[in-house]
Amino acid sequence: MKCSICNKKIEKTFLNKIKGAYIIKNSKRHAVCSECQKKYKDNISQKIE
């Protein structure tokens, strides 16, 4: 799975959960990595393409 902002591969835990978060925009679920979460705290939804 890739980040919707930076297109880097998102790591997974041993239980197949991503190390990041899912952001819902326009009724679609987008995966965001933890680095982008830290970088764009307040305006993550604006950065998603």
N, CA, C, O and CB atoms as a CASP TS submission, in Angstrom:
PFRMAT TS
TARGET T0000
AUTHOR 0000-0000-0000
METHOD Language model
MODEL 1
PARENT N/A
ATOM      1  N   MET     1       0.845  -1.162   0.000  1.00  0.00           N
ATOM      2  CA  MET     1       0.000   0.000   0.000  1.00  0.00           C
ATOM      3  C   MET     1       0.898   1.235   0.000  1.00  0.00           C
ATOM      4  O   MET     1       1.950   1.239   0.640  1.00  0.00           O
ATOM      5  CB  MET     1      -0.966  -0.008   1.217  1.00  0.00           C
ATOM      6  N   LYS     2       0.485   2.288  -0.720  1.00  0.00           N
ATOM      7  CA  LYS     2       1.281   3.498  -0.833  1.00  0.00           C
ATOM      8  C   LYS     2       0.566   4.685  -0.208  1.00  0.00           C
ATOM      9  O   LYS     2      -0.661   4.721  -0.117  1.00  0.00           O
ATOM     10  CB  LYS     2       1.601   3.787  -2.290  1.00  0.00           C
ATOM     11  N   CYS     3       1.363   5.650   0.217  1.00  0.00           N
ATOM     12  CA  CYS     3       0.836   6.879   0.807  1.00  0.00           C
ATOM     13  C   CYS     3       0.183   7.714  -0.292  1.00  0.00           C
ATOM     14  O   CYS     3       0.709   7.792  -1.402  1.00  0.00           O
ATOM     15  CB  CYS     3       1.964   7.689   1.526  1.00  0.00           C
ATOM     16  N   SER     4      -0.943   8.330   0.002  1.00  0.00           N
ATOM     17  CA  SER     4      -1.655   9.147  -0.976  1.00  0.00           C
ATOM     18  C   SER     4      -0.982  10.486  -1.218  1.00  0.00           C
ATOM     19  O   SER     4      -1.294  11.155  -2.203  1.00  0.00           O
ATOM     20  CB  SER     4      -3.071   9.371  -0.526  1.00  0.00           C
ATOM     21  N   ILE     5      -0.077  10.892  -0.357  1.00  0.00           N
ATOM     22  CA  ILE     5       0.585  12.188  -0.501  1.00  0.00           C
ATOM     23  C   ILE     5       1.965  12.040  -1.144  1.00  0.00           C
ATOM     24  O   ILE     5       2.249  12.687  -2.153  1.00  0.00           O
ATOM     25  CB  ILE     5       0.712  12.873   0.864  1.00  0.00           C
ATOM     26  N   CYS     6       2.820  11.198  -0.571  1.00  0.00           N
ATOM     27  CA  CYS     6       4.198  11.104  -1.050  1.00  0.00           C
ATOM     28  C   CYS     6       4.473   9.869  -1.911  1.00  0.00           C
ATOM     29  O   CYS     6       5.559   9.754  -2.479  1.00  0.00           O
ATOM     30  CB  CYS     6       5.130  11.105   0.122  1.00  0.00           C
ATOM     31  N   ASN     7       3.538   8.963  -2.017  1.00  0.00           N
ATOM     32  CA  ASN     7       3.636   7.742  -2.827  1.00  0.00           C
ATOM     33  C   ASN     7       4.717   6.773  -2.376  1.00  0.00           C
ATOM     34  O   ASN     7       5.139   5.914  -3.151  1.00  0.00           O
ATOM     35  CB  ASN     7       3.884   8.107  -4.244  1.00  0.00           C
ATOM     36  N   LYS     8       5.177   6.901  -1.121  1.00  0.00           N
ATOM     37  CA  LYS     8       6.115   5.925  -0.592  1.00  0.00           C
ATOM     38  C   LYS     8       5.333   4.737  -0.052  1.00  0.00           C
ATOM     39  O   LYS     8       4.168   4.865   0.325  1.00  0.00           O
ATOM     40  CB  LYS     8       7.011   6.549   0.510  1.00  0.00           C
ATOM     41  N   LYS     9       5.983   3.586  -0.018  1.00  0.00           N
ATOM     42  CA  LYS     9       5.339   2.387   0.498  1.00  0.00           C
ATOM     43  C   LYS     9       5.161   2.508   2.005  1.00  0.00           C
ATOM     44  O   LYS     9       6.091   2.887   2.716  1.00  0.00           O
ATOM     45  CB  LYS     9       6.159   1.128   0.146  1.00  0.00           C
ATOM     46  N   ILE    10       3.969   2.186   2.488  1.00  0.00           N
ATOM     47  CA  ILE    10       3.672   2.238   3.918  1.00  0.00           C
ATOM     48  C   ILE    10       3.962   0.872   4.523  1.00  0.00           C
ATOM     49  O   ILE    10       3.517  -0.159   4.018  1.00  0.00           O
ATOM     50  CB  ILE    10       2.190   2.660   4.175  1.00  0.00           C
ATOM     51  N   GLU    11       4.719   0.889   5.618  1.00  0.00           N
ATOM     52  CA  GLU    11       5.052  -0.357   6.298  1.00  0.00           C
ATOM     53  C   GLU    11       3.832  -0.918   7.013  1.00  0.00           C
ATOM     54  O   GLU    11       2.904  -0.186   7.356  1.00  0.00           O
ATOM     55  CB  GLU    11       6.198  -0.139   7.294  1.00  0.00           C
ATOM     56  N   LYS    12       3.846  -2.229   7.232  1.00  0.00           N
ATOM     57  CA  LYS    12       2.757  -2.888   7.941  1.00  0.00           C
ATOM     58  C   LYS    12       3.301  -3.581   9.167  1.00  0.00           C
ATOM     59  O   LYS    12       4.473  -3.956   9.206  1.00  0.00           O
ATOM     60  CB  LYS    12       2.029  -3.891   7.033  1.00  0.00           C
ATOM     61  N   THR    13       2.455  -3.756  10.172  1.00  0.00           N
ATOM     62  CA  THR    13       2.831  -4.491  11.367  1.00  0.00           C
ATOM     63  C   THR    13       2.641  -5.979  11.098  1.00  0.00           C
ATOM     64  O   THR    13       2.215  -6.370  10.012  1.00  0.00           O
ATOM     65  CB  THR    13       1.996  -4.030  12.599  1.00  0.00           C
ATOM     66  N   PHE    14       2.957  -6.797  12.084  1.00  0.00           N
ATOM     67  CA  PHE    14       2.814  -8.242  11.903  1.00  0.00           C
ATOM     68  C   PHE    14       1.359  -8.674  11.808  1.00  0.00           C
ATOM     69  O   PHE    14       1.077  -9.794  11.382  1.00  0.00           O
ATOM     70  CB  PHE    14       3.486  -8.975  13.039  1.00  0.00           C
ATOM     71  N   LEU    15       0.428  -7.804  12.199  1.00  0.00           N
ATOM     72  CA  LEU    15      -0.997  -8.119  12.088  1.00  0.00           C
ATOM     73  C   LEU    15      -1.629  -7.502  10.836  1.00  0.00           C
ATOM     74  O   LEU    15      -2.853  -7.421  10.735  1.00  0.00           O
ATOM     75  CB  LEU    15      -1.736  -7.631  13.330  1.00  0.00           C
ATOM     76  N   ASN    16      -0.801  -7.073   9.892  1.00  0.00           N
ATOM     77  CA  ASN    16      -1.219  -6.457   8.627  1.00  0.00           C
ATOM     78  C   ASN    16      -1.941  -5.134   8.813  1.00  0.00           C
ATOM     79  O   ASN    16      -2.800  -4.781   8.006  1.00  0.00           O
ATOM     80  CB  ASN    16      -2.107  -7.399   7.871  1.00  0.00           C
ATOM     81  N   LYS    17      -1.606  -4.397   9.865  1.00  0.00           N
ATOM     82  CA  LYS    17      -2.124  -3.043  10.034  1.00  0.00           C
ATOM     83  C   LYS    17      -1.059  -2.082   9.544  1.00  0.00           C
ATOM     84  O   LYS    17       0.135  -2.347   9.689  1.00  0.00           O
ATOM     85  CB  LYS    17      -2.513  -2.750  11.526  1.00  0.00           C
ATOM     86  N   ILE    18      -1.483  -0.965   8.964  1.00  0.00           N
ATOM     87  CA  ILE    18      -0.505  -0.021   8.439  1.00  0.00           C
ATOM     88  C   ILE    18       0.051   0.855   9.549  1.00  0.00           C
ATOM     89  O   ILE    18      -0.611   1.098  10.558  1.00  0.00           O
ATOM     90  CB  ILE    18      -1.128   0.843   7.348  1.00  0.00           C
ATOM     91  N   LYS    19       1.286   1.331   9.345  1.00  0.00           N
ATOM     92  CA  LYS    19       1.887   2.294  10.273  1.00  0.00           C
ATOM     93  C   LYS    19       1.575   3.672   9.735  1.00  0.00           C
ATOM     94  O   LYS    19       2.410   4.297   9.082  1.00  0.00           O
ATOM     95  CB  LYS    19       3.445   2.078  10.432  1.00  0.00           C
ATOM     96  N   GLY    20       0.397   4.137  10.002  1.00  0.00           N
ATOM     97  CA  GLY    20      -0.096   5.407   9.508  1.00  0.00           C
ATOM     98  C   GLY    20      -1.566   5.514   9.829  1.00  0.00           C
ATOM     99  O   GLY    20      -2.027   5.027  10.861  1.00  0.00           O
ATOM    100  N   ALA    21      -2.304   6.157   8.936  1.00  0.00           N
ATOM    101  CA  ALA    21      -3.734   6.331   9.188  1.00  0.00           C
ATOM    102  C   ALA    21      -4.486   6.351   7.875  1.00  0.00           C
ATOM    103  O   ALA    21      -3.906   6.535   6.805  1.00  0.00           O
ATOM    104  CB  ALA    21      -4.004   7.625   9.982  1.00  0.00           C
ATOM    105  N   TYR    22      -5.777   6.160   7.977  1.00  0.00           N
ATOM    106  CA  TYR    22      -6.668   6.290   6.832  1.00  0.00           C
ATOM    107  C   TYR    22      -7.411   7.609   6.961  1.00  0.00           C
ATOM    108  O   TYR    22      -7.953   7.918   8.022  1.00  0.00           O
ATOM    109  CB  TYR    22      -7.662   5.088   6.740  1.00  0.00           C
ATOM    110  N   ILE    23      -7.440   8.385   5.892  1.00  0.00           N
ATOM    111  CA  ILE    23      -8.158   9.646   5.851  1.00  0.00           C
ATOM    112  C   ILE    23      -9.304   9.486   4.855  1.00  0.00           C
ATOM    113  O   ILE    23      -9.089   9.016   3.737  1.00  0.00           O
ATOM    114  CB  ILE    23      -7.211  10.839   5.458  1.00  0.00           C
ATOM    115  N   ILE    24     -10.505   9.867   5.245  1.00  0.00           N
ATOM    116  CA  ILE    24     -11.664   9.760   4.362  1.00  0.00           C
ATOM    117  C   ILE    24     -11.919  11.126   3.728  1.00  0.00           C
ATOM    118  O   ILE    24     -12.129  12.119   4.425  1.00  0.00           O
ATOM    119  CB  ILE    24     -12.927   9.258   5.141  1.00  0.00           C
ATOM    120  N   LYS    25     -11.897  11.156   2.392  1.00  0.00           N
ATOM    121  CA  LYS    25     -12.161  12.387   1.647  1.00  0.00           C
ATOM    122  C   LYS    25     -13.005  12.021   0.446  1.00  0.00           C
ATOM    123  O   LYS    25     -12.660  11.114  -0.310  1.00  0.00           O
ATOM    124  CB  LYS    25     -10.835  13.100   1.211  1.00  0.00           C
ATOM    125  N   ASN    26     -14.110  12.723   0.268  1.00  0.00           N
ATOM    126  CA  ASN    26     -15.037  12.475  -0.839  1.00  0.00           C
ATOM    127  C   ASN    26     -15.502  11.027  -0.870  1.00  0.00           C
ATOM    128  O   ASN    26     -15.576  10.414  -1.935  1.00  0.00           O
ATOM    129  CB  ASN    26     -14.383  12.833  -2.167  1.00  0.00           C
ATOM    130  N   SER    27     -15.814  10.486   0.295  1.00  0.00           N
ATOM    131  CA  SER    27     -16.312   9.112   0.459  1.00  0.00           C
ATOM    132  C   SER    27     -15.324   8.046   0.007  1.00  0.00           C
ATOM    133  O   SER    27     -15.722   6.915  -0.270  1.00  0.00           O
ATOM    134  CB  SER    27     -17.594   8.945  -0.304  1.00  0.00           C
ATOM    135  N   LYS    28     -14.041   8.389  -0.072  1.00  0.00           N
ATOM    136  CA  LYS    28     -13.002   7.422  -0.415  1.00  0.00           C
ATOM    137  C   LYS    28     -11.988   7.388   0.712  1.00  0.00           C
ATOM    138  O   LYS    28     -11.733   8.403   1.359  1.00  0.00           O
ATOM    139  CB  LYS    28     -12.317   7.777  -1.770  1.00  0.00           C
ATOM    140  N   ARG    29     -11.414   6.224   0.944  1.00  0.00           N
ATOM    141  CA  ARG    29     -10.449   6.030   2.006  1.00  0.00           C
ATOM    142  C   ARG    29      -9.034   6.124   1.431  1.00  0.00           C
ATOM    143  O   ARG    29      -8.691   5.389   0.505  1.00  0.00           O
ATOM    144  CB  ARG    29     -10.672   4.671   2.707  1.00  0.00           C
ATOM    145  N   HIS    30      -8.221   7.017   1.972  1.00  0.00           N
ATOM    146  CA  HIS    30      -6.854   7.225   1.523  1.00  0.00           C
ATOM    147  C   HIS    30      -5.897   6.877   2.660  1.00  0.00           C
ATOM    148  O   HIS    30      -6.136   7.247   3.810  1.00  0.00           O
ATOM    149  CB  HIS    30      -6.641   8.687   1.045  1.00  0.00           C
ATOM    150  N   ALA    31      -4.824   6.172   2.342  1.00  0.00           N
ATOM    151  CA  ALA    31      -3.818   5.833   3.340  1.00  0.00           C
ATOM    152  C   ALA    31      -2.757   6.926   3.374  1.00  0.00           C
ATOM    153  O   ALA    31      -2.311   7.410   2.334  1.00  0.00           O
ATOM    154  CB  ALA    31      -3.178   4.451   3.038  1.00  0.00           C
ATOM    155  N   VAL    32      -2.360   7.306   4.584  1.00  0.00           N
ATOM    156  CA  VAL    32      -1.342   8.338   4.775  1.00  0.00           C
ATOM    157  C   VAL    32      -0.285   7.785   5.724  1.00  0.00           C
ATOM    158  O   VAL    32      -0.617   7.240   6.777  1.00  0.00           O
ATOM    159  CB  VAL    32      -1.967   9.668   5.333  1.00  0.00           C
ATOM    160  N   CYS    33       0.991   7.925   5.354  1.00  0.00           N
ATOM    161  CA  CYS    33       2.068   7.404   6.196  1.00  0.00           C
ATOM    162  C   CYS    33       2.274   8.294   7.417  1.00  0.00           C
ATOM    163  O   CYS    33       1.791   9.426   7.459  1.00  0.00           O
ATOM    164  CB  CYS    33       3.376   7.291   5.394  1.00  0.00           C
ATOM    165  N   SER    34       2.986   7.782   8.394  1.00  0.00           N
ATOM    166  CA  SER    34       3.179   8.512   9.640  1.00  0.00           C
ATOM    167  C   SER    34       4.048   9.754   9.445  1.00  0.00           C
ATOM    168  O   SER    34       3.878  10.738  10.165  1.00  0.00           O
ATOM    169  CB  SER    34       3.802   7.602  10.683  1.00  0.00           C
ATOM    170  N   GLU    35       4.974   9.727   8.489  1.00  0.00           N
ATOM    171  CA  GLU    35       5.818  10.892   8.223  1.00  0.00           C
ATOM    172  C   GLU    35       4.993  12.053   7.677  1.00  0.00           C
ATOM    173  O   GLU    35       5.199  13.198   8.079  1.00  0.00           O
ATOM    174  CB  GLU    35       6.935  10.529   7.236  1.00  0.00           C
ATOM    175  N   CYS    36       4.072  11.777   6.778  1.00  0.00           N
ATOM    176  CA  CYS    36       3.209  12.826   6.229  1.00  0.00           C
ATOM    177  C   CYS    36       2.233  13.331   7.280  1.00  0.00           C
ATOM    178  O   CYS    36       1.851  14.501   7.260  1.00  0.00           O
ATOM    179  CB  CYS    36       2.442  12.309   5.006  1.00  0.00           C
ATOM    180  N   GLN    37       1.827  12.464   8.194  1.00  0.00           N
ATOM    181  CA  GLN    37       0.957  12.898   9.285  1.00  0.00           C
ATOM    182  C   GLN    37       1.660  13.929  10.153  1.00  0.00           C
ATOM    183  O   GLN    37       1.054  14.920  10.559  1.00  0.00           O
ATOM    184  CB  GLN    37       0.519  11.700  10.136  1.00  0.00           C
ATOM    185  N   LYS    38       2.935  13.699  10.437  1.00  0.00           N
ATOM    186  CA  LYS    38       3.688  14.641  11.253  1.00  0.00           C
ATOM    187  C   LYS    38       3.934  15.948  10.503  1.00  0.00           C
ATOM    188  O   LYS    38       3.866  17.030  11.085  1.00  0.00           O
ATOM    189  CB  LYS    38       5.017  14.023  11.682  1.00  0.00           C
ATOM    190  N   LYS    39       4.219  15.835   9.208  1.00  0.00           N
ATOM    191  CA  LYS    39       4.559  17.007   8.411  1.00  0.00           C
ATOM    192  C   LYS    39       3.347  17.902   8.153  1.00  0.00           C
ATOM    193  O   LYS    39       3.455  19.125   8.236  1.00  0.00           O
ATOM    194  CB  LYS    39       5.168  16.574   7.093  1.00  0.00           C
ATOM    195  N   TYR    40       2.194  17.303   7.840  1.00  0.00           N
ATOM    196  CA  TYR    40       0.993  18.060   7.494  1.00  0.00           C
ATOM    197  C   TYR    40      -0.103  17.823   8.531  1.00  0.00           C
ATOM    198  O   TYR    40      -1.161  17.288   8.197  1.00  0.00           O
ATOM    199  CB  TYR    40       0.494  17.671   6.089  1.00  0.00           C
ATOM    200  N   LYS    41       0.131  18.206   9.760  1.00  0.00           N
ATOM    201  CA  LYS    41      -0.813  17.923  10.854  1.00  0.00           C
ATOM    202  C   LYS    41      -2.207  18.471  10.579  1.00  0.00           C
ATOM    203  O   LYS    41      -3.196  17.744  10.666  1.00  0.00           O
ATOM    204  CB  LYS    41      -0.290  18.507  12.155  1.00  0.00           C
ATOM    205  N   ASP    42      -2.280  19.763  10.247  1.00  0.00           N
ATOM    206  CA  ASP    42      -3.563  20.431  10.167  1.00  0.00           C
ATOM    207  C   ASP    42      -4.234  20.324   8.813  1.00  0.00           C
ATOM    208  O   ASP    42      -5.463  20.313   8.752  1.00  0.00           O
ATOM    209  CB  ASP    42      -3.396  21.848  10.511  1.00  0.00           C
ATOM    210  N   ASN    43      -3.491  20.244   7.736  1.00  0.00           N
ATOM    211  CA  ASN    43      -4.096  20.299   6.403  1.00  0.00           C
ATOM    212  C   ASN    43      -3.808  19.042   5.578  1.00  0.00           C
ATOM    213  O   ASN    43      -3.449  19.135   4.404  1.00  0.00           O
ATOM    214  CB  ASN    43      -3.592  21.525   5.657  1.00  0.00           C
ATOM    215  N   ILE    44      -3.965  17.878   6.190  1.00  0.00           N
ATOM    216  CA  ILE    44      -3.739  16.619   5.468  1.00  0.00           C
ATOM    217  C   ILE    44      -4.762  16.449   4.346  1.00  0.00           C
ATOM    218  O   ILE    44      -4.399  16.039   3.243  1.00  0.00           O
ATOM    219  CB  ILE    44      -3.810  15.418   6.436  1.00  0.00           C
ATOM    220  N   SER    45      -6.017  16.752   4.606  1.00  0.00           N
ATOM    221  CA  SER    45      -7.050  16.538   3.604  1.00  0.00           C
ATOM    222  C   SER    45      -6.856  17.429   2.381  1.00  0.00           C
ATOM    223  O   SER    45      -7.297  17.071   1.288  1.00  0.00           O
ATOM    224  CB  SER    45      -8.416  16.784   4.209  1.00  0.00           C
ATOM    225  N   GLN    46      -6.207  18.584   2.539  1.00  0.00           N
ATOM    226  CA  GLN    46      -5.933  19.448   1.399  1.00  0.00           C
ATOM    227  C   GLN    46      -4.796  18.902   0.543  1.00  0.00           C
ATOM    228  O   GLN    46      -4.764  19.154  -0.661  1.00  0.00           O
ATOM    229  CB  GLN    46      -5.597  20.853   1.874  1.00  0.00           C
ATOM    230  N   LYS    47      -3.865  18.161   1.135  1.00  0.00           N
ATOM    231  CA  LYS    47      -2.707  17.630   0.414  1.00  0.00           C
ATOM    232  C   LYS    47      -3.042  16.378  -0.397  1.00  0.00           C
ATOM    233  O   LYS    47      -2.317  16.044  -1.334  1.00  0.00           O
ATOM    234  CB  LYS    47      -1.592  17.317   1.391  1.00  0.00           C
ATOM    235  N   ILE    48      -4.120  15.684  -0.055  1.00  0.00           N
ATOM    236  CA  ILE    48      -4.491  14.458  -0.765  1.00  0.00           C
ATOM    237  C   ILE    48      -5.002  14.814  -2.153  1.00  0.00           C
ATOM    238  O   ILE    48      -5.854  15.685  -2.325  1.00  0.00           O
ATOM    239  CB  ILE    48      -5.564  13.657   0.025  1.00  0.00           C
ATOM    240  N   GLU    49      -4.458  14.116  -3.125  1.00  0.00           N
ATOM    241  CA  GLU    49      -4.831  14.387  -4.522  1.00  0.00           C
ATOM    242  C   GLU    49      -6.044  13.596  -4.924  1.00  0.00           C
ATOM    243  O   GLU    49      -6.498  13.699  -6.063  1.00  0.00           O
ATOM    244  CB  GLU    49      -3.681  14.069  -5.462  1.00  0.00           C
TER
END
